[in-house]
Amino acid sequence: MAGQLAIVAYRCLVAGLSSGSVDFQVRWFADEDADEVRRRIQGEPLHSYMNSDGEVVSWELVEIFAIEPFAPSESGEEVAGFIASTQELSDLV
């Protein structure tokens, strides 16, 4: 099972304001080309829904931390990762 793994962060907005929540996702793509994976992620529509208080909740893309080949050869092998400073992380919210 080859492909690319992408580590992506989405910021939560409630009624247009940052809620302070960030959703980190590790996503698998069958595409072999990292540039195509980046274009696909950036081209996805904004995911929004109405919460129980009638406010629009949206999850906007804020960072693609890494896109790495996915072809593990050993059980337990690290397949994706990133190192970020606390400043980089605090800038997301």
Backbone bond lengths (Angstrom), bond angles and torsions (degrees), N, CA, C in turn:
res aa  C-N    CA-C-N  psi(-1)  N-CA   C-N-CA  omega(-1)  CA-C   N-CA-C  phi
1 M - - - 1.450 - - 1.525 108.44 -
2 A 1.312 117.45 88.78 1.457 122.14 179.08 1.522 109.52 -92.83
3 G 1.286 116.54 175.88 1.454 122.46 178.31 1.507 110.03 146.33
4 Q 1.306 115.67 -149.84 1.463 122.65 -179.88 1.524 109.07 -129.31
5 L 1.324 116.58 141.57 1.457 121.87 169.26 1.514 107.73 -107.32
6 A 1.312 115.76 134.91 1.456 121.27 177.66 1.523 108.58 -117.28
7 I 1.322 116.20 135.88 1.467 122.09 173.43 1.521 106.03 -105.36
8 V 1.338 114.95 117.20 1.451 121.49 -169.15 1.526 109.64 -129.11
9 A 1.331 116.75 143.67 1.463 121.39 177.42 1.523 109.57 -119.01
10 Y 1.326 114.62 135.46 1.464 122.90 176.92 1.527 108.44 -121.68
11 R 1.331 116.54 132.35 1.469 122.53 178.45 1.521 109.12 -94.07
12 C 1.329 116.13 138.25 1.457 121.31 178.58 1.525 110.20 -90.73
13 L 1.333 114.57 125.90 1.460 121.34 174.80 1.524 108.03 -114.74
14 V 1.315 116.41 132.91 1.456 122.06 175.81 1.519 106.77 -119.57
15 A 1.322 115.94 120.28 1.466 122.16 -175.69 1.526 110.33 54.18
16 G 1.332 116.69 36.73 1.460 122.23 176.51 1.517 115.82 83.14
17 L 1.333 117.16 -1.35 1.468 121.01 -178.52 1.521 110.42 -113.08
18 S 1.324 116.57 143.99 1.461 120.80 178.35 1.518 110.33 -61.34
19 S 1.332 115.59 132.29 1.463 119.98 178.78 1.525 111.63 -90.46
20 G 1.341 116.83 -8.67 1.457 120.64 -176.84 1.518 113.06 88.92
21 S 1.335 117.64 1.84 1.465 121.61 178.92 1.519 110.56 -101.30
22 V 1.333 115.24 138.90 1.458 121.61 175.23 1.521 107.57 -127.52
23 D 1.333 115.98 130.47 1.457 122.72 178.23 1.524 107.62 -100.15
24 F 1.340 117.14 113.09 1.464 122.16 175.34 1.516 107.61 -94.13
25 Q 1.323 116.22 128.35 1.461 121.17 -179.21 1.521 109.57 -125.55
26 V 1.326 116.21 140.22 1.455 122.14 168.19 1.517 104.97 -107.29
27 R 1.332 116.14 116.56 1.463 121.74 -172.63 1.525 110.06 -119.37
28 W 1.332 116.28 138.89 1.459 122.24 179.99 1.511 109.98 -101.17
29 F 1.328 116.46 136.19 1.458 123.56 177.20 1.521 108.75 -127.72
30 A 1.314 116.44 135.60 1.460 120.83 178.69 1.527 111.00 -73.36
31 D 1.329 117.47 -20.93 1.462 120.94 -179.75 1.526 110.61 -59.48
32 E 1.289 116.34 140.01 1.463 121.01 -179.63 1.522 112.65 -86.34
33 D 1.308 118.24 -16.06 1.455 122.38 -173.03 1.531 111.09 -100.27
34 A 1.327 116.85 119.82 1.467 121.29 -177.91 1.524 111.92 -63.66
35 D 1.327 117.91 -34.69 1.468 119.98 178.98 1.525 111.39 -64.24
36 E 1.339 117.16 -38.98 1.467 120.71 177.56 1.523 110.83 -66.33
37 V 1.329 117.22 -39.81 1.464 121.06 176.77 1.522 109.80 -60.57
38 R 1.334 116.88 -45.36 1.474 121.12 178.81 1.531 110.28 -59.72
39 R 1.331 117.40 -45.23 1.477 120.60 179.47 1.527 111.09 -62.51
40 R 1.331 116.82 -41.35 1.475 120.07 179.42 1.526 110.70 -61.97
41 I 1.318 116.98 -46.12 1.471 120.39 -179.45 1.523 109.97 -63.12
42 Q 1.313 117.35 -47.65 1.465 121.15 -178.10 1.520 112.36 -66.29
43 G 1.344 117.94 -24.77 1.450 121.74 -178.80 1.519 114.83 -88.82
44 E 1.331 117.07 -3.10 1.462 119.63 -179.63 1.531 110.79 -70.03
45 P 1.320 117.40 142.67 1.466 119.54 178.74 1.532 111.05 -68.46
46 L 1.310 114.91 154.43 1.460 121.62 175.97 1.528 109.33 -62.37
47 H 1.329 116.55 129.78 1.469 121.03 178.46 1.528 108.31 -88.46
48 S 1.325 116.93 116.17 1.468 122.10 -178.46 1.516 110.68 -135.16
49 Y 1.326 114.99 153.79 1.460 121.41 176.25 1.532 108.10 -158.63
50 M 1.319 115.96 165.95 1.461 122.29 179.45 1.527 108.79 -93.11
51 N 1.342 116.75 130.98 1.471 118.84 176.24 1.528 110.23 -86.97
52 S 1.324 116.43 -179.88 1.469 121.20 -175.56 1.530 112.85 -67.66
53 D 1.340 117.48 -15.60 1.460 121.48 177.61 1.528 112.11 -94.23
54 G 1.326 116.51 6.52 1.457 120.42 179.37 1.520 113.99 79.14
55 E 1.323 117.57 14.17 1.458 121.74 179.23 1.532 109.58 -97.50
56 V 1.324 115.60 146.57 1.455 120.27 177.22 1.526 109.08 -80.00
57 V 1.325 114.94 125.25 1.458 121.99 175.60 1.520 107.02 -105.28
58 S 1.330 116.47 127.70 1.464 121.12 -179.75 1.517 109.20 -129.09
59 W 1.320 115.27 146.47 1.463 121.96 176.24 1.525 107.11 -116.57
60 E 1.342 116.16 102.84 1.460 119.99 -176.93 1.520 110.89 -98.54
61 L 1.313 114.80 142.73 1.458 121.26 176.87 1.517 109.02 -66.41
62 V 1.328 116.58 127.22 1.463 119.12 177.51 1.521 113.24 -118.72
63 E 1.321 117.33 -22.06 1.467 117.94 -177.78 1.519 110.36 -163.82
64 I 1.309 115.29 136.16 1.457 121.57 165.97 1.524 104.55 -105.02
65 F 1.323 116.66 104.31 1.459 120.52 -174.49 1.515 112.87 -74.36
66 A 1.319 117.25 -36.55 1.458 119.58 -176.46 1.515 109.59 -161.17
67 I 1.312 114.88 148.01 1.461 122.82 167.77 1.519 104.55 -132.03
68 E 1.329 115.43 115.97 1.459 120.25 -173.00 1.518 110.47 -129.85
69 P 1.325 116.42 146.69 1.463 119.37 176.18 1.523 110.19 -58.13
70 F 1.334 115.16 143.06 1.458 120.91 179.93 1.515 108.72 -119.57
71 A 1.299 115.52 104.10 1.466 122.16 177.06 1.524 107.40 -156.22
72 P 1.346 117.19 67.29 1.459 119.46 -176.56 1.525 111.23 -62.98
73 S 1.323 115.17 145.83 1.463 118.85 179.98 1.527 112.57 -117.84
74 E 1.339 116.52 -13.60 1.463 120.09 179.74 1.523 110.20 -133.28
75 S 1.314 116.29 142.57 1.454 120.85 175.88 1.523 109.34 -60.96
76 G 1.294 116.77 132.65 1.458 121.81 178.79 1.520 114.09 87.08
77 E 1.324 117.60 -1.58 1.460 121.84 -179.12 1.528 109.94 -67.28
78 E 1.330 117.33 139.82 1.460 121.20 174.03 1.520 108.13 -66.38
79 V 1.314 116.06 128.82 1.456 119.48 -178.54 1.530 112.32 -108.23
80 A 1.302 117.83 -18.96 1.460 121.42 177.03 1.512 108.12 -162.20
81 G 1.293 115.76 149.26 1.452 120.12 177.14 1.513 110.16 -171.42
82 F 1.300 115.82 167.08 1.458 120.33 174.99 1.512 108.71 -153.42
83 I 1.304 115.20 156.36 1.455 122.17 174.97 1.515 106.42 -117.35
84 A 1.318 116.82 128.02 1.459 121.46 -179.68 1.514 108.36 -132.84
85 S 1.318 114.95 145.20 1.467 119.20 175.48 1.530 109.06 -77.16
86 T 1.306 115.78 159.33 1.472 119.10 177.27 1.532 109.94 -62.50
87 Q 1.326 118.10 -30.77 1.469 120.93 177.55 1.515 110.27 -64.83
88 E 1.344 117.74 -44.76 1.465 120.80 177.92 1.512 110.99 -58.33
89 L 1.322 116.29 -42.75 1.464 120.19 -179.12 1.520 111.22 -69.01
90 S 1.309 118.34 -41.69 1.469 119.69 -179.20 1.528 111.37 -68.48
91 D 1.325 117.64 -25.30 1.467 120.91 177.42 1.521 112.28 -69.77
92 L 1.340 117.60 -17.00 1.462 120.82 -177.78 1.523 112.32 -75.33
93 V 1.316 118.17 -26.42 1.467 120.06 -174.80 1.497 113.66 -98.61
